[in-house]
């Protein structure tokens, strides 16, 4: 399948934001910590969730998804703790089953995880943190095996910000004996939403400081009913689409407090927004040329790495030079060549070329062997984008190229839309509901 898009129309109306992909995936895995039923509401209907559901069902979790956006999960009979290669390889998120399976059953086998090709994403912090809780981990021919007669609380210091590493350790430590302290733990909203669910299940977890989490192990967990928080990546995607097309969108079911770094950049560039308790209206006055701004990706509460790709579309419409410094993933600019084919003026540079300190994590890229990668984008605008035939390289690049096509003059053909279906619920339907000319057709 592919998209055919025609640009030039302002997007206007209301959109309800779906539940968070990055949160619900971890919550499905959390259901393995108890024999009782776990009910999740506001679950997005997307391919990444389908894959995690398939892995859980393969392990033996009973899943009822007969009601829209609701999952009932019961792990009362788990005959295997092996995540097969065919299911584990397509998604990096498959590694999240490590913590709960170790905690409850004392063993797990899983493959080297895959996912988007956006740069090296080692799982060493998942493994080392659970090893500090008492797990013994081995690796051979692409397969990891971990065992633990019992997990015991420990003090774990994360060298770098790792969201899923923090979450895996949380899942493992809930049933560990004694107290666990996570230092330099991730503070992303999705982590706190997982903590909320686990505490409803009977865990004893507190965030004692911004980046310090205390877990007091309990002997067992019970069932719970939980509503998944809204997806902040989807929120930013539609907000960018509103500004890029000089439109006016009201986004419902959002948490504006999780978007402060993004909203600060919108304000600086001259776009408008009004934040309510659970709504966000974003618009751009017709004929207004945006001011150039620069962003540097960083962990929450900073500017999220997932936001820089769609945000680049806005920077192509700014009057002057803007910069994006990607400090999380080495290959997150794969979309730039397609954007330049549409008329953008984006040049990739190394931090050294611009006299900037190198900030990409040393475990994500080997500078000594490869030199500094081009992880700074210099964007010169404003430029008029033209419709072209483009290909999507990863999930966020997919939404980026669609927004570019809706901003451009003429028609665009967008290939690789399966990436979009992984993380955006009813993407083309939602876009059409706010006035976009976007059709899904056979490739």
C-alpha positions in Angstrom: 0.0 0.0 0.0 1.0 3.6 -0.5 -0.4 7.1 0.1 -1.3 9.6 -2.6 -1.3 13.1 -1.1 -2.2 16.5 -2.4 -1.0 19.6 -0.6 -2.0 23.2 -0.3 -5.0 22.9 2.0 -5.0 24.2 5.6 -6.0 21.4 8.1 -8.8 22.5 10.4 -11.1 20.7 12.9 -10.8 18.4 15.9 -8.8 15.2 16.5 -8.9 12.9 19.5 -5.4 11.6 20.4 -5.0 7.9 20.8 -3.4 6.1 23.7 0.4 6.0 23.9 2.2 3.3 21.9 5.3 3.5 24.1 3.3 3.1 27.3 0.8 0.3 26.4 3.5 -2.0 25.0 5.2 -2.1 28.5 1.8 -2.6 30.2 1.0 -5.6 28.2 4.3 -7.1 29.4 3.4 -6.1 32.9 0.3 -8.3 32.9 2.7 -11.3 33.1 3.5 -10.3 36.7 0.2 -11.6 38.0 -2.3 -14.4 37.6 -5.2 -12.0 37.9 -6.8 -10.0 35.1 -5.3 -6.7 34.0 -7.6 -4.4 32.0 -6.1 -1.6 29.8 -8.3 1.1 28.3 -7.5 3.7 25.6 -5.3 1.1 23.8 -4.4 2.2 20.3 -5.2 -0.1 17.4 -1.7 -0.2 15.7 0.6 -2.8 14.4 3.3 -2.4 17.1 0.6 -3.2 19.7 -0.6 -6.2 17.6 2.9 -7.6 17.6 3.4 -7.3 21.4 -0.1 -8.9 21.9 1.0 -11.8 19.6 4.2 -12.3 21.7 2.1 -12.3 24.9 -0.4 -14.7 23.5 2.4 -17.0 22.3 3.7 -17.1 25.9 0.2 -18.1 27.1 -1.5 -14.8 28.0 -5.2 -14.9 27.5 -6.2 -11.7 25.6 -9.7 -10.4 25.1 -9.9 -7.4 22.8 -13.5 -7.7 21.9 -14.3 -4.1 23.0 -12.7 -1.2 21.0 -9.5 0.2 22.6 -9.7 -2.2 25.6 -7.6 -5.2 26.4 -8.3 -7.8 29.1 -5.2 -9.8 29.9 -4.8 -12.8 32.1 -1.5 -14.7 32.6 -2.8 -17.5 34.9 -1.2 -20.3 32.8 2.1 -19.5 31.1 3.6 -22.7 29.6 6.7 -21.1 28.1 9.1 -18.2 28.7 10.6 -18.3 25.3 10.1 -15.4 22.9 10.7 -16.9 19.4 12.9 -15.2 16.9 10.1 -14.8 14.4 8.2 -12.6 16.9 11.1 -11.0 18.7 13.2 -9.8 15.8 10.7 -7.4 14.2 10.5 -5.1 17.2 13.0 -3.8 19.7 10.2 -3.7 22.2 10.2 -7.5 22.5 13.0 -7.1 25.1 10.5 -5.7 27.6 9.4 -9.3 28.4 12.8 -9.9 30.0 11.9 -8.2 33.4 8.4 -9.7 34.1 9.3 -13.2 33.0 12.4 -13.2 35.1 10.6 -11.8 38.1 7.7 -14.3 38.1 9.2 -17.4 36.5 12.9 -17.1 37.0 13.9 -17.6 33.3 13.5 -16.2 29.9 14.9 -16.7 26.4 14.6 -14.0 23.7 16.3 -13.0 20.5 18.5 -10.0 19.7 15.7 -7.3 19.2 15.2 -5.4 16.0 13.2 -2.3 15.2 13.7 1.0 13.2 17.1 1.5 11.7 17.8 4.8 13.4 21.1 4.0 15.0 22.7 1.6 17.5 20.4 1.0 20.4 22.2 -1.4 22.8 20.3 -3.3 25.4 23.2 -3.6 27.8 21.5 -1.5 30.5 18.5 -3.9 30.5 20.9 -6.8 31.0 23.3 -5.2 33.5 20.5 -3.9 35.7 18.8 -7.2 35.9 22.1 -8.9 36.5 22.6 -6.6 39.5 19.3 -8.0 40.8 20.7 -11.5 40.6 20.0 -12.7 37.0 22.6 -14.7 35.1 22.6 -13.8 31.4 24.2 -15.7 28.5 24.3 -15.0 24.8 24.9 -17.3 21.8 24.0 -17.0 18.1 21.7 -14.1 18.5 19.8 -15.6 21.4 19.8 -14.4 25.0 19.1 -16.6 28.0 18.5 -15.2 31.5 17.9 -17.1 34.7 17.5 -16.2 38.4 16.5 -18.5 41.3 15.2 -15.2 42.9 15.8 -11.6 42.3 17.2 -9.4 45.1 17.0 -5.7 45.5 20.0 -3.6 44.7 21.1 0.0 44.0 21.4 0.5 40.3 22.9 3.5 38.6 22.2 4.1 35.0 25.1 5.7 33.1 22.7 7.1 30.4 19.0 7.9 30.1 17.3 4.6 29.1 13.6 4.6 29.1 13.0 0.9 28.4 16.0 -0.1 30.5 14.4 1.7 33.4 11.0 0.1 32.7 12.5 -3.4 32.4 14.2 -3.0 35.8 11.0 -1.7 37.3 9.2 -4.8 36.1 11.8 -7.1 37.4 12.2 -5.3 40.8 8.5 -5.3 41.7 8.7 -9.0 42.8 12.3 -8.9 44.0 13.2 -9.5 47.6 14.1 -6.2 49.4 14.5 -2.7 48.2 15.8 -1.5 44.8 17.0 2.0 44.1 17.2 3.2 40.5 19.5 6.2 40.1 19.5 8.4 37.0 16.3 6.6 36.0 14.3 7.9 33.1 11.6 10.4 33.9 9.5 10.2 30.8 5.7 10.3 31.3 5.4 6.8 29.9 7.6 5.5 32.8 5.4 7.2 35.4 2.3 5.8 33.7 3.7 2.3 34.0 4.5 3.0 37.7 0.9 4.0 38.2 -0.3 0.7 36.7 2.1 -1.4 38.8 1.1 0.4 42.0 -2.6 -0.3 41.2 -1.5 -4.0 40.9 0.0 -3.8 44.4 3.6 -2.8 43.8 5.4 -0.3 46.1 7.1 2.1 43.8 7.8 5.8 44.5 9.7 8.4 42.5 11.6 10.0 45.4 13.4 12.5 43.2 13.2 13.4 39.5 15.6 10.7 38.5 15.5 8.4 41.5 13.0 5.6 41.9 12.5 3.4 44.9 10.9 -0.1 44.6 10.1 -2.2 47.6 9.6 -5.7 46.5 6.3 -7.5 47.2 5.6 -11.3 47.1 2.8 -11.1 44.6 0.7 -8.6 42.4 -3.0 -8.5 41.7 -5.1 -7.4 38.8 -5.9 -3.8 38.0 -7.9 -1.5 35.6 -5.9 1.3 34.0 -6.3 4.0 31.3 -3.3 4.5 29.1 -2.1 8.1 28.9 -2.4 9.9 25.5 0.4 9.6 22.9 2.5 12.7 23.0 4.2 11.8 19.8 0.9 11.7 18.0 0.0 15.0 19.6 3.1 16.7 18.3 2.6 15.2 14.8 -0.8 16.8 14.4 0.2 20.0 16.0 3.1 20.3 13.5 0.6 19.5 10.7 -1.6 22.4 11.8 1.2 24.9 11.8 2.8 23.6 8.6 -0.4 24.0 6.6 -1.4 27.3 8.2 -4.4 25.5 9.7 -6.2 25.4 13.0 -6.6 22.2 15.0 -8.0 21.4 18.4 -6.4 18.2 19.8 -8.5 16.4 22.4 -7.4 13.8 25.0 -3.9 15.3 25.5 -1.7 16.2 28.4 -0.1 19.6 27.5 2.1 19.4 30.6 4.1 16.7 28.9 4.8 18.9 25.9 6.5 22.0 27.4 9.7 21.8 25.4 7.8 21.5 22.1 5.3 24.3 22.9 8.2 26.6 23.9 9.6 26.2 20.4 6.2 26.8 18.8 5.8 30.0 20.7 9.3 31.2 19.7 8.8 30.6 16.0 5.5 32.6 16.0 2.9 29.9 16.0 -0.1 30.0 18.4 -1.5 27.6 20.9 -4.0 27.4 23.7 -3.6 24.7 26.3 -6.6 23.5 28.3 -6.8 20.7 31.0 -6.9 18.0 28.4 -7.0 19.9 25.1 -4.6 21.7 22.9 -5.5 24.2 20.1 -2.7 24.9 17.7 -2.9 27.3 14.7 -0.9 29.6 12.4 -2.3 32.8 11.0 -2.4 32.8 7.1 0.5 34.5 5.5 2.7 34.5 8.6 6.3 33.5 8.0 7.8 31.6 11.0 10.9 32.7 12.9 13.9 30.4 12.8 14.6 28.3 15.9 17.1 25.7 16.9 16.5 22.5 18.8 18.7 19.9 20.6 17.1 16.6 21.4 17.4 15.4 25.0 15.6 13.2 27.5 12.3 14.4 29.1 11.6 17.1 30.0 13.7 18.2 27.0 12.9 18.1 23.3 12.1 14.5 22.4 14.1 12.8 19.7 10.9 11.5 18.1 9.7 15.1 17.6 12.7 16.4 15.6 11.6 14.7 12.3 8.2 16.3 11.9 9.4 19.5 13.5 11.9 19.8 10.6 9.0 20.5 8.3 8.2 23.6 10.2 11.9 24.7 10.0 11.8 24.5 6.2 9.1 27.3 6.4 11.0 29.6 8.8 12.7 32.8 7.5 16.4 32.1 8.0 18.7 29.3 9.3 17.6 26.8 11.9 19.4 23.9 13.4 18.5 20.4 14.8 21.1 18.7 16.9 20.3 15.0 17.4 22.0 13.7 20.5 20.1 10.4 20.9 20.3 8.4 17.7 23.0 8.5 15.0 20.8 7.7 12.0 17.7 9.7 12.6 18.1 11.9 9.6 17.4 9.3 6.9 14.3 11.3 5.9 16.4 14.3 4.9 17.3 13.1 1.4 13.6 12.7 0.6 12.8 16.1 2.0 15.5 17.7 -0.1 14.1 16.0 -3.2 10.9 17.9 -2.4 12.7 21.2 -2.4 13.9 21.6 1.2 17.4 23.0 1.9 18.7 20.7 4.7 22.4 20.1 5.1 23.7 17.5 7.5 26.9 18.4 9.4 29.0 17.1 12.2 29.1 19.0 15.5 32.8 19.6 14.9 32.0 21.5 11.7 29.9 23.9 13.6 32.2 24.1 16.6 29.7 22.3 18.9 30.6 19.7 21.6 29.9 16.1 20.6 27.0 14.9 22.7 25.9 11.6 21.1 26.1 8.9 23.7 29.4 7.0 23.4 27.6 3.7 23.6 25.4 4.6 20.6 28.2 5.5 18.2 31.9 4.7 18.1 33.6 8.0 17.3 37.1 6.6 17.6 36.4 4.1 14.8 34.1 6.1 12.6 34.6 9.8 13.3 31.8 12.2 14.2 28.6 11.4 12.4 26.5 14.1 10.7 24.0 14.6 13.5 23.3 18.3 13.1 20.8 19.5 10.4 21.1 23.0 9.1 17.8 24.1 7.6 17.5 27.2 5.4 14.1 28.6 4.7 11.5 29.4 3.8 11.4 27.0 0.9 8.4 26.0 -1.3 8.0 22.2 -1.2 7.0 20.3 -4.3 5.1 17.0 -4.5 7.4 14.0 -5.3 7.6 10.2 -5.0 9.2 9.5 -1.7 10.0 6.5 0.5 9.6 6.1 4.3 12.5 4.8 6.3 11.0 4.6 9.8 8.0 5.4 11.9 8.4 9.1 12.6 9.9 9.7 9.2 6.7 8.4 7.8 4.5 11.0 9.5 7.1 13.7 8.5 6.9 13.0 4.8 3.1 13.0 4.9 3.1 16.4 6.5 5.7 17.6 3.9 3.4 16.3 1.2 0.4 18.1 2.7 2.5 21.3 2.8 3.8 21.0 -0.7 2.4 22.1 -4.0 1.0 19.3 -6.2 0.7 15.5 -5.6 3.0 13.2 -3.8 3.3 9.4 -3.8 4.5 8.1 -0.4 5.8 4.5 -0.2 6.5 2.4 2.8 3.4 3.4 4.8 3.5 0.2 6.8 5.9 2.1 9.1 3.1 4.7 9.8 0.7 1.9 10.6 3.1 0.6 13.3 2.6 3.7 15.5 -0.3 5.8 14.3 -3.9 4.8 14.7 -6.2 5.4 11.7 -3.7 8.0 10.5 -5.2 8.6 7.0 -8.7 8.6 8.3 -7.9 11.2 10.9 -6.0 13.3 8.4 -9.0 13.2 6.0 -11.3 14.2 8.8 -9.5 17.6 9.2 -9.4 18.3 5.4 -6.3 16.5 4.1 -6.3 15.0 0.6 -4.7 11.7 1.5 -5.7 8.4 0.0 -4.4 4.8 0.7 -4.1 2.9 -2.5 -2.6 -0.3 -3.8 1.1 0.0 -4.6 
